[in-house]
Amino acid sequence: MNVLDEVMTVAEAAERWGKASITVRQACTGYKKATPRFREDEARQSGATWLITVAGMTRVFGPEPDYQ
């Protein structure tokens, strides 16, 4: 298993799960009246880029859809 396959950017995660990028970003940062949905071991900011684990996306948004 390649550990890099378990981490993705907000844009990649949004595309893979069929979500809007802002929805995934707000799950990372929280917003007005909501706290972040990801735990510290599921998402972190690297410069201006958020990195998210597959496990975090699965916990927050459910399994990755199987589009065919």
PyMOL Python script that loads the backbone (N, CA, C, O; Angstrom):
from pymol import cmd

cmd.read_pdbstr("""\
ATOM      1  N   MET A   1       0.844  -1.187   0.000  1.00  0.00           N
ATOM      2  CA  MET A   1       0.000   0.000   0.000  1.00  0.00           C
ATOM      3  C   MET A   1       0.889   1.249   0.000  1.00  0.00           C
ATOM      4  O   MET A   1       1.821   1.359   0.796  1.00  0.00           O
ATOM      5  N   ASN A   2       0.592   2.164  -0.882  1.00  0.00           N
ATOM      6  CA  ASN A   2       1.313   3.435  -0.954  1.00  0.00           C
ATOM      7  C   ASN A   2       0.563   4.458  -0.103  1.00  0.00           C
ATOM      8  O   ASN A   2      -0.598   4.768  -0.373  1.00  0.00           O
ATOM      9  N   VAL A   3       1.227   4.974   0.917  1.00  0.00           N
ATOM     10  CA  VAL A   3       0.593   5.924   1.845  1.00  0.00           C
ATOM     11  C   VAL A   3       0.097   7.174   1.111  1.00  0.00           C
ATOM     12  O   VAL A   3      -0.874   7.790   1.553  1.00  0.00           O
ATOM     13  N   LEU A   4       0.726   7.557   0.021  1.00  0.00           N
ATOM     14  CA  LEU A   4       0.278   8.744  -0.717  1.00  0.00           C
ATOM     15  C   LEU A   4      -1.083   8.535  -1.376  1.00  0.00           C
ATOM     16  O   LEU A   4      -1.771   9.507  -1.689  1.00  0.00           O
ATOM     17  N   ASP A   5      -1.476   7.292  -1.588  1.00  0.00           N
ATOM     18  CA  ASP A   5      -2.800   6.998  -2.137  1.00  0.00           C
ATOM     19  C   ASP A   5      -3.900   7.241  -1.109  1.00  0.00           C
ATOM     20  O   ASP A   5      -5.079   7.277  -1.461  1.00  0.00           O
ATOM     21  N   GLU A   6      -3.529   7.404   0.145  1.00  0.00           N
ATOM     22  CA  GLU A   6      -4.492   7.611   1.225  1.00  0.00           C
ATOM     23  C   GLU A   6      -4.722   9.084   1.551  1.00  0.00           C
ATOM     24  O   GLU A   6      -5.512   9.402   2.440  1.00  0.00           O
ATOM     25  N   VAL A   7      -4.035   9.997   0.834  1.00  0.00           N
ATOM     26  CA  VAL A   7      -4.138  11.431   1.101  1.00  0.00           C
ATOM     27  C   VAL A   7      -4.470  12.151  -0.201  1.00  0.00           C
ATOM     28  O   VAL A   7      -3.951  11.799  -1.261  1.00  0.00           O
ATOM     29  N   MET A   8      -5.337  13.161  -0.119  1.00  0.00           N
ATOM     30  CA  MET A   8      -5.716  13.914  -1.315  1.00  0.00           C
ATOM     31  C   MET A   8      -6.022  15.364  -0.952  1.00  0.00           C
ATOM     32  O   MET A   8      -6.206  15.699   0.218  1.00  0.00           O
ATOM     33  N   THR A   9      -6.072  16.209  -1.963  1.00  0.00           N
ATOM     34  CA  THR A   9      -6.424  17.613  -1.766  1.00  0.00           C
ATOM     35  C   THR A   9      -7.944  17.754  -1.703  1.00  0.00           C
ATOM     36  O   THR A   9      -8.679  16.817  -2.014  1.00  0.00           O
ATOM     37  N   VAL A  10      -8.398  18.924  -1.300  1.00  0.00           N
ATOM     38  CA  VAL A  10      -9.832  19.214  -1.261  1.00  0.00           C
ATOM     39  C   VAL A  10     -10.449  19.014  -2.636  1.00  0.00           C
ATOM     40  O   VAL A  10     -11.513  18.405  -2.754  1.00  0.00           O
ATOM     41  N   ALA A  11      -9.792  19.521  -3.680  1.00  0.00           N
ATOM     42  CA  ALA A  11     -10.340  19.414  -5.037  1.00  0.00           C
ATOM     43  C   ALA A  11     -10.494  17.954  -5.460  1.00  0.00           C
ATOM     44  O   ALA A  11     -11.524  17.570  -6.015  1.00  0.00           O
ATOM     45  N   GLU A  12      -9.476  17.146  -5.201  1.00  0.00           N
ATOM     46  CA  GLU A  12      -9.550  15.730  -5.562  1.00  0.00           C
ATOM     47  C   GLU A  12     -10.633  15.017  -4.752  1.00  0.00           C
ATOM     48  O   GLU A  12     -11.406  14.233  -5.301  1.00  0.00           O
ATOM     49  N   ALA A  13     -10.687  15.288  -3.458  1.00  0.00           N
ATOM     50  CA  ALA A  13     -11.689  14.650  -2.603  1.00  0.00           C
ATOM     51  C   ALA A  13     -13.099  15.022  -3.066  1.00  0.00           C
ATOM     52  O   ALA A  13     -13.976  14.162  -3.143  1.00  0.00           O
ATOM     53  N   ALA A  14     -13.317  16.301  -3.372  1.00  0.00           N
ATOM     54  CA  ALA A  14     -14.633  16.753  -3.823  1.00  0.00           C
ATOM     55  C   ALA A  14     -15.025  16.052  -5.115  1.00  0.00           C
ATOM     56  O   ALA A  14     -16.168  15.621  -5.268  1.00  0.00           O
ATOM     57  N   GLU A  15     -14.097  15.939  -6.031  1.00  0.00           N
ATOM     58  CA  GLU A  15     -14.378  15.269  -7.307  1.00  0.00           C
ATOM     59  C   GLU A  15     -14.690  13.792  -7.097  1.00  0.00           C
ATOM     60  O   GLU A  15     -15.659  13.273  -7.651  1.00  0.00           O
ATOM     61  N   ARG A  16     -13.873  13.119  -6.301  1.00  0.00           N
ATOM     62  CA  ARG A  16     -14.062  11.682  -6.079  1.00  0.00           C
ATOM     63  C   ARG A  16     -15.371  11.365  -5.366  1.00  0.00           C
ATOM     64  O   ARG A  16     -15.984  10.334  -5.640  1.00  0.00           O
ATOM     65  N   TRP A  17     -15.807  12.229  -4.462  1.00  0.00           N
ATOM     66  CA  TRP A  17     -17.035  11.983  -3.695  1.00  0.00           C
ATOM     67  C   TRP A  17     -18.251  12.696  -4.291  1.00  0.00           C
ATOM     68  O   TRP A  17     -19.359  12.555  -3.774  1.00  0.00           O
ATOM     69  N   GLY A  18     -18.061  13.450  -5.358  1.00  0.00           N
ATOM     70  CA  GLY A  18     -19.179  14.148  -5.987  1.00  0.00           C
ATOM     71  C   GLY A  18     -19.733  15.278  -5.142  1.00  0.00           C
ATOM     72  O   GLY A  18     -20.940  15.521  -5.143  1.00  0.00           O
ATOM     73  N   LYS A  19     -18.870  15.964  -4.425  1.00  0.00           N
ATOM     74  CA  LYS A  19     -19.260  17.088  -3.565  1.00  0.00           C
ATOM     75  C   LYS A  19     -18.683  18.379  -4.132  1.00  0.00           C
ATOM     76  O   LYS A  19     -17.758  18.351  -4.943  1.00  0.00           O
ATOM     77  N   ALA A  20     -19.229  19.497  -3.704  1.00  0.00           N
ATOM     78  CA  ALA A  20     -18.654  20.790  -4.067  1.00  0.00           C
ATOM     79  C   ALA A  20     -17.380  21.008  -3.244  1.00  0.00           C
ATOM     80  O   ALA A  20     -17.309  20.602  -2.084  1.00  0.00           O
ATOM     81  N   SER A  21     -16.394  21.640  -3.839  1.00  0.00           N
ATOM     82  CA  SER A  21     -15.134  21.901  -3.129  1.00  0.00           C
ATOM     83  C   SER A  21     -15.368  22.671  -1.836  1.00  0.00           C
ATOM     84  O   SER A  21     -14.721  22.398  -0.825  1.00  0.00           O
ATOM     85  N   ILE A  22     -16.289  23.634  -1.860  1.00  0.00           N
ATOM     86  CA  ILE A  22     -16.549  24.445  -0.666  1.00  0.00           C
ATOM     87  C   ILE A  22     -17.115  23.577   0.461  1.00  0.00           C
ATOM     88  O   ILE A  22     -16.837  23.832   1.633  1.00  0.00           O
ATOM     89  N   THR A  23     -17.891  22.575   0.125  1.00  0.00           N
ATOM     90  CA  THR A  23     -18.455  21.676   1.139  1.00  0.00           C
ATOM     91  C   THR A  23     -17.345  20.927   1.867  1.00  0.00           C
ATOM     92  O   THR A  23     -17.363  20.806   3.092  1.00  0.00           O
ATOM     93  N   VAL A  24     -16.378  20.426   1.096  1.00  0.00           N
ATOM     94  CA  VAL A  24     -15.257  19.685   1.681  1.00  0.00           C
ATOM     95  C   VAL A  24     -14.356  20.642   2.467  1.00  0.00           C
ATOM     96  O   VAL A  24     -13.904  20.308   3.562  1.00  0.00           O
ATOM     97  N   ARG A  25     -14.097  21.821   1.917  1.00  0.00           N
ATOM     98  CA  ARG A  25     -13.250  22.801   2.610  1.00  0.00           C
ATOM     99  C   ARG A  25     -13.884  23.217   3.938  1.00  0.00           C
ATOM    100  O   ARG A  25     -13.186  23.329   4.946  1.00  0.00           O
ATOM    101  N   GLN A  26     -15.187  23.446   3.951  1.00  0.00           N
ATOM    102  CA  GLN A  26     -15.857  23.833   5.193  1.00  0.00           C
ATOM    103  C   GLN A  26     -15.856  22.688   6.209  1.00  0.00           C
ATOM    104  O   GLN A  26     -15.879  22.934   7.415  1.00  0.00           O
ATOM    105  N   ALA A  27     -15.829  21.459   5.740  1.00  0.00           N
ATOM    106  CA  ALA A  27     -15.701  20.329   6.664  1.00  0.00           C
ATOM    107  C   ALA A  27     -14.321  20.348   7.317  1.00  0.00           C
ATOM    108  O   ALA A  27     -14.153  19.857   8.433  1.00  0.00           O
ATOM    109  N   CYS A  28     -13.338  20.911   6.625  1.00  0.00           N
ATOM    110  CA  CYS A  28     -11.976  21.040   7.172  1.00  0.00           C
ATOM    111  C   CYS A  28     -11.886  22.196   8.163  1.00  0.00           C
ATOM    112  O   CYS A  28     -11.320  22.054   9.247  1.00  0.00           O
ATOM    113  N   THR A  29     -12.444  23.331   7.785  1.00  0.00           N
ATOM    114  CA  THR A  29     -12.239  24.565   8.548  1.00  0.00           C
ATOM    115  C   THR A  29     -13.355  24.895   9.525  1.00  0.00           C
ATOM    116  O   THR A  29     -13.146  25.618  10.499  1.00  0.00           O
ATOM    117  N   GLY A  30     -14.538  24.361   9.262  1.00  0.00           N
ATOM    118  CA  GLY A  30     -15.705  24.802  10.008  1.00  0.00           C
ATOM    119  C   GLY A  30     -16.201  26.102   9.390  1.00  0.00           C
ATOM    120  O   GLY A  30     -15.572  26.635   8.476  1.00  0.00           O
ATOM    121  N   TYR A  31     -17.297  26.601   9.873  1.00  0.00           N
ATOM    122  CA  TYR A  31     -17.836  27.870   9.395  1.00  0.00           C
ATOM    123  C   TYR A  31     -18.745  28.447  10.456  1.00  0.00           C
ATOM    124  O   TYR A  31     -19.004  27.811  11.478  1.00  0.00           O
ATOM    125  N   LYS A  32     -19.215  29.616  10.221  1.00  0.00           N
ATOM    126  CA  LYS A  32     -19.982  30.424  11.167  1.00  0.00           C
ATOM    127  C   LYS A  32     -20.426  29.711  12.448  1.00  0.00           C
ATOM    128  O   LYS A  32     -19.902  30.013  13.520  1.00  0.00           O
ATOM    129  N   LYS A  33     -21.367  28.783  12.365  1.00  0.00           N
ATOM    130  CA  LYS A  33     -21.897  28.155  13.574  1.00  0.00           C
ATOM    131  C   LYS A  33     -21.554  26.674  13.675  1.00  0.00           C
ATOM    132  O   LYS A  33     -22.093  25.977  14.534  1.00  0.00           O
ATOM    133  N   ALA A  34     -20.672  26.186  12.821  1.00  0.00           N
ATOM    134  CA  ALA A  34     -20.328  24.759  12.844  1.00  0.00           C
ATOM    135  C   ALA A  34     -18.825  24.575  13.016  1.00  0.00           C
ATOM    136  O   ALA A  34     -18.025  25.301  12.424  1.00  0.00           O
ATOM    137  N   THR A  35     -18.463  23.619  13.815  1.00  0.00           N
ATOM    138  CA  THR A  35     -17.049  23.299  14.004  1.00  0.00           C
ATOM    139  C   THR A  35     -16.583  22.390  12.869  1.00  0.00           C
ATOM    140  O   THR A  35     -17.414  21.811  12.169  1.00  0.00           O
ATOM    141  N   PRO A  36     -15.269  22.254  12.674  1.00  0.00           N
ATOM    142  CA  PRO A  36     -14.768  21.345  11.639  1.00  0.00           C
ATOM    143  C   PRO A  36     -15.280  19.916  11.859  1.00  0.00           C
ATOM    144  O   PRO A  36     -15.423  19.470  12.997  1.00  0.00           O
ATOM    145  N   ARG A  37     -15.551  19.215  10.771  1.00  0.00           N
ATOM    146  CA  ARG A  37     -16.077  17.853  10.863  1.00  0.00           C
ATOM    147  C   ARG A  37     -14.967  16.807  10.871  1.00  0.00           C
ATOM    148  O   ARG A  37     -15.161  15.698  11.367  1.00  0.00           O
ATOM    149  N   PHE A  38     -13.799  17.157  10.320  1.00  0.00           N
ATOM    150  CA  PHE A  38     -12.675  16.222  10.306  1.00  0.00           C
ATOM    151  C   PHE A  38     -11.908  16.306  11.613  1.00  0.00           C
ATOM    152  O   PHE A  38     -11.806  17.375  12.216  1.00  0.00           O
ATOM    153  N   ARG A  39     -11.375  15.185  12.044  1.00  0.00           N
ATOM    154  CA  ARG A  39     -10.511  15.158  13.233  1.00  0.00           C
ATOM    155  C   ARG A  39      -9.092  15.547  12.803  1.00  0.00           C
ATOM    156  O   ARG A  39      -8.774  15.592  11.614  1.00  0.00           O
ATOM    157  N   GLU A  40      -8.253  15.825  13.800  1.00  0.00           N
ATOM    158  CA  GLU A  40      -6.873  16.245  13.534  1.00  0.00           C
ATOM    159  C   GLU A  40      -6.085  15.219  12.732  1.00  0.00           C
ATOM    160  O   GLU A  40      -5.195  15.592  11.967  1.00  0.00           O
ATOM    161  N   ASP A  41      -6.393  13.935  12.890  1.00  0.00           N
ATOM    162  CA  ASP A  41      -5.648  12.912  12.163  1.00  0.00           C
ATOM    163  C   ASP A  41      -6.254  12.610  10.790  1.00  0.00           C
ATOM    164  O   ASP A  41      -5.789  11.704  10.099  1.00  0.00           O
ATOM    165  N   GLU A  42      -7.293  13.365  10.387  1.00  0.00           N
ATOM    166  CA  GLU A  42      -7.943  13.138   9.099  1.00  0.00           C
ATOM    167  C   GLU A  42      -7.700  14.258   8.096  1.00  0.00           C
ATOM    168  O   GLU A  42      -7.815  14.030   6.892  1.00  0.00           O
ATOM    169  N   ALA A  43      -7.372  15.446   8.550  1.00  0.00           N
ATOM    170  CA  ALA A  43      -7.157  16.576   7.648  1.00  0.00           C
ATOM    171  C   ALA A  43      -6.182  17.556   8.283  1.00  0.00           C
ATOM    172  O   ALA A  43      -6.175  17.762   9.497  1.00  0.00           O
ATOM    173  N   ARG A  44      -5.359  18.154   7.427  1.00  0.00           N
ATOM    174  CA  ARG A  44      -4.465  19.200   7.914  1.00  0.00           C
ATOM    175  C   ARG A  44      -4.149  20.151   6.775  1.00  0.00           C
ATOM    176  O   ARG A  44      -4.251  19.794   5.601  1.00  0.00           O
ATOM    177  N   GLN A  45      -3.765  21.364   7.136  1.00  0.00           N
ATOM    178  CA  GLN A  45      -3.440  22.376   6.158  1.00  0.00           C
ATOM    179  C   GLN A  45      -1.941  22.389   5.925  1.00  0.00           C
ATOM    180  O   GLN A  45      -1.154  22.390   6.872  1.00  0.00           O
ATOM    181  N   SER A  46      -1.551  22.400   4.657  1.00  0.00           N
ATOM    182  CA  SER A  46      -0.154  22.515   4.258  1.00  0.00           C
ATOM    183  C   SER A  46      -0.054  23.755   3.381  1.00  0.00           C
ATOM    184  O   SER A  46      -0.382  23.709   2.195  1.00  0.00           O
ATOM    185  N   GLY A  47       0.397  24.858   3.960  1.00  0.00           N
ATOM    186  CA  GLY A  47       0.373  26.131   3.242  1.00  0.00           C
ATOM    187  C   GLY A  47      -1.080  26.525   3.013  1.00  0.00           C
ATOM    188  O   GLY A  47      -1.859  26.618   3.962  1.00  0.00           O
ATOM    189  N   ALA A  48      -1.442  26.755   1.760  1.00  0.00           N
ATOM    190  CA  ALA A  48      -2.824  27.118   1.433  1.00  0.00           C
ATOM    191  C   ALA A  48      -3.656  25.897   1.047  1.00  0.00           C
ATOM    192  O   ALA A  48      -4.843  26.025   0.745  1.00  0.00           O
ATOM    193  N   THR A  49      -3.045  24.726   1.055  1.00  0.00           N
ATOM    194  CA  THR A  49      -3.705  23.506   0.604  1.00  0.00           C
ATOM    195  C   THR A  49      -4.119  22.625   1.771  1.00  0.00           C
ATOM    196  O   THR A  49      -3.325  22.361   2.674  1.00  0.00           O
ATOM    197  N   TRP A  50      -5.372  22.169   1.747  1.00  0.00           N
ATOM    198  CA  TRP A  50      -5.840  21.211   2.742  1.00  0.00           C
ATOM    199  C   TRP A  50      -5.610  19.812   2.211  1.00  0.00           C
ATOM    200  O   TRP A  50      -5.892  19.529   1.047  1.00  0.00           O
ATOM    201  N   LEU A  51      -5.093  18.928   3.068  1.00  0.00           N
ATOM    202  CA  LEU A  51      -4.890  17.524   2.741  1.00  0.00           C
ATOM    203  C   LEU A  51      -5.823  16.695   3.604  1.00  0.00           C
ATOM    204  O   LEU A  51      -5.936  16.916   4.810  1.00  0.00           O
ATOM    205  N   ILE A  52      -6.488  15.742   2.974  1.00  0.00           N
ATOM    206  CA  ILE A  52      -7.514  14.950   3.652  1.00  0.00           C
ATOM    207  C   ILE A  52      -7.259  13.476   3.398  1.00  0.00           C
ATOM    208  O   ILE A  52      -6.854  13.090   2.301  1.00  0.00           O
ATOM    209  N   THR A  53      -7.495  12.655   4.407  1.00  0.00           N
ATOM    210  CA  THR A  53      -7.323  11.215   4.234  1.00  0.00           C
ATOM    211  C   THR A  53      -8.598  10.591   3.663  1.00  0.00           C
ATOM    212  O   THR A  53      -9.699  11.114   3.834  1.00  0.00           O
ATOM    213  N   VAL A  54      -8.416   9.465   2.985  1.00  0.00           N
ATOM    214  CA  VAL A  54      -9.554   8.704   2.476  1.00  0.00           C
ATOM    215  C   VAL A  54     -10.437   8.267   3.646  1.00  0.00           C
ATOM    216  O   VAL A  54     -11.664   8.307   3.550  1.00  0.00           O
ATOM    217  N   ALA A  55      -9.818   7.853   4.741  1.00  0.00           N
ATOM    218  CA  ALA A  55     -10.576   7.427   5.917  1.00  0.00           C
ATOM    219  C   ALA A  55     -11.442   8.564   6.465  1.00  0.00           C
ATOM    220  O   ALA A  55     -12.574   8.334   6.889  1.00  0.00           O
ATOM    221  N   GLY A  56     -10.913   9.780   6.457  1.00  0.00           N
ATOM    222  CA  GLY A  56     -11.679  10.934   6.923  1.00  0.00           C
ATOM    223  C   GLY A  56     -12.868  11.220   6.026  1.00  0.00           C
ATOM    224  O   GLY A  56     -13.972  11.472   6.509  1.00  0.00           O
ATOM    225  N   MET A  57     -12.643  11.181   4.715  1.00  0.00           N
ATOM    226  CA  MET A  57     -13.739  11.403   3.781  1.00  0.00           C
ATOM    227  C   MET A  57     -14.813  10.340   3.949  1.00  0.00           C
ATOM    228  O   MET A  57     -16.005  10.644   3.906  1.00  0.00           O
ATOM    229  N   THR A  58     -14.398   9.104   4.138  1.00  0.00           N
ATOM    230  CA  THR A  58     -15.355   8.009   4.302  1.00  0.00           C
ATOM    231  C   THR A  58     -16.166   8.187   5.584  1.00  0.00           C
ATOM    232  O   THR A  58     -17.374   7.951   5.594  1.00  0.00           O
ATOM    233  N   ARG A  59     -15.506   8.601   6.659  1.00  0.00           N
ATOM    234  CA  ARG A  59     -16.220   8.799   7.925  1.00  0.00           C
ATOM    235  C   ARG A  59     -17.217   9.944   7.828  1.00  0.00           C
ATOM    236  O   ARG A  59     -18.344   9.825   8.309  1.00  0.00           O
ATOM    237  N   VAL A  60     -16.815  11.055   7.210  1.00  0.00           N
ATOM    238  CA  VAL A  60     -17.657  12.247   7.168  1.00  0.00           C
ATOM    239  C   VAL A  60     -18.733  12.167   6.075  1.00  0.00           C
ATOM    240  O   VAL A  60     -19.881  12.544   6.313  1.00  0.00           O
ATOM    241  N   PHE A  61     -18.370  11.681   4.884  1.00  0.00           N
ATOM    242  CA  PHE A  61     -19.290  11.715   3.740  1.00  0.00           C
ATOM    243  C   PHE A  61     -19.760  10.334   3.274  1.00  0.00           C
ATOM    244  O   PHE A  61     -20.512  10.232   2.305  1.00  0.00           O
ATOM    245  N   GLY A  62     -19.327   9.286   3.949  1.00  0.00           N
ATOM    246  CA  GLY A  62     -19.727   7.942   3.542  1.00  0.00           C
ATOM    247  C   GLY A  62     -18.756   7.371   2.523  1.00  0.00           C
ATOM    248  O   GLY A  62     -17.797   8.041   2.138  1.00  0.00           O
ATOM    249  N   PRO A  63     -18.993   6.136   2.080  1.00  0.00           N
ATOM    250  CA  PRO A  63     -18.076   5.501   1.147  1.00  0.00           C
ATOM    251  C   PRO A  63     -18.004   6.251  -0.177  1.00  0.00           C
ATOM    252  O   PRO A  63     -18.959   6.910  -0.590  1.00  0.00           O
ATOM    253  N   GLU A  64     -16.857   6.138  -0.828  1.00  0.00           N
ATOM    254  CA  GLU A  64     -16.672   6.784  -2.123  1.00  0.00           C
ATOM    255  C   GLU A  64     -17.661   6.189  -3.131  1.00  0.00           C
ATOM    256  O   GLU A  64     -17.742   4.969  -3.275  1.00  0.00           O
ATOM    257  N   PRO A  65     -18.415   7.052  -3.829  1.00  0.00           N
ATOM    258  CA  PRO A  65     -19.387   6.545  -4.808  1.00  0.00           C
ATOM    259  C   PRO A  65     -18.691   5.790  -5.936  1.00  0.00           C
ATOM    260  O   PRO A  65     -17.567   6.116  -6.319  1.00  0.00           O
ATOM    261  N   ASP A  66     -19.362   4.801  -6.448  1.00  0.00           N
ATOM    262  CA  ASP A  66     -18.835   4.005  -7.561  1.00  0.00           C
ATOM    263  C   ASP A  66     -19.563   4.437  -8.825  1.00  0.00           C
ATOM    264  O   ASP A  66     -20.565   3.839  -9.219  1.00  0.00           O
ATOM    265  N   TYR A  67     -19.037   5.494  -9.459  1.00  0.00           N
ATOM    266  CA  TYR A  67     -19.667   6.008 -10.680  1.00  0.00           C
ATOM    267  C   TYR A  67     -19.274   5.142 -11.852  1.00  0.00           C
ATOM    268  O   TYR A  67     -18.096   4.844 -12.048  1.00  0.00           O
ATOM    269  N   GLN A  68     -20.270   4.734 -12.639  1.00  0.00           N
ATOM    270  CA  GLN A  68     -19.968   3.939 -13.835  1.00  0.00           C
ATOM    271  C   GLN A  68     -20.739   4.431 -15.015  1.00  0.00           C
ATOM    272  O   GLN A  68     -20.611   3.882 -16.109  1.00  0.00           O
TER     273      GLN A  68
END
""", "prot")
cmd.dss("prot")
cmd.show_as("cartoon", "prot")
cmd.util.cbc("prot")
cmd.orient("prot")
